Amino acid sequence: MGSVFLRASRFMLRSPKESGSRFESSSDRESEGIEAPSFKLESSHPPHQTIPQFSSMALNVFISLLFSSLPILQIALAGDPDILTDFIVPENQNTVDGNFFTYTGMRVIVNETSFPANFTVLKATMEEFPALNGQSVSYALLQFPASSVNPPHTHPRSAELLFLADGNLEVGFVDTTNKLFTQSLQSGDMFIFPKGLVHYQYNADTNHPAIAISAFGSANAGTVSIPKTLFATDIDDDILAKSFKTDVSTIQALKAGLASR
């Protein structure tokens, strides 16, 4: 395709004399003492010798650009695929009735007699609730004990719309220009975390817990924990030390801290 661009560029940038055409402006003719109309355009070649050549090149360039842009369009439109049926039934599901469309996993919240000691997430994704497959929606219930945090993480396949049902939270996310957006939420507030961006939630209250409900525009939004991805996998210590401009012993201490949890 580069050769097509090169040939097209040479054709379009040729001077009138090189292309066989002569352009005479009124200023040029006046400098020669010749009276003439404001301009005159003549061609020494018939139109059919030049116009088809340019059109063919332009068409080749357009087609090349069109095909090269298809992968970009596919990425931009990536998400839960549309389905051609009302809903999707798992292969091992023999009976489909109201029970298939009902999820009871959140009843434990109603029946709880004590609040969790650590940050806890109860999910309703297509893994826990198969009827969500193909419906492009899922939920998560977040329980924050006093002074607990949901560490920085991302959801690669969906934005997150958080509703704070009880308590207070400090939330924030970082955009692709490394700008941090933060907010202090109170009960009844909502906050949107854009798709794929690193974000966190923190209960700064040292005495009271907080409860939030998050909605996702995907049946499986996915979660990538930044601390665990970096320090609880097999990424080489030297690579992490150089990346964070620290020493290997510090990296090993971070890994040990996550491994003990």
Secondary structure as UniProt FT lines:
FT   HELIX           2..13
FT   TURN            16..20
FT   STRAND          21..25
FT   HELIX           26..31
FT   TURN            32..33
FT   STRAND          39..43
FT   HELIX           47..49
FT   HELIX           51..76
FT   TURN            91..92
FT   HELIX           98..101
FT   TURN            105..106
FT   HELIX           107..111
FT   STRAND          120..124
FT   TURN            126..128
FT   HELIX           130..132
FT   TURN            133..134
FT   STRAND          138..144
FT   TURN            146..147
FT   STRAND          149..154
FT   TURN            156..157
FT   STRAND          160..166
FT   STRAND          169..174
FT   TURN            176..177
FT   STRAND          180..185
FT   TURN            187..188
FT   STRAND          190..193
FT   TURN            195..196
FT   STRAND          198..202
FT   STRAND          210..216
FT   TURN            219..220
FT   STRAND          224..225
FT   HELIX           226..231
FT   HELIX           237..243
FT   TURN            244..245
FT   HELIX           248..259
//
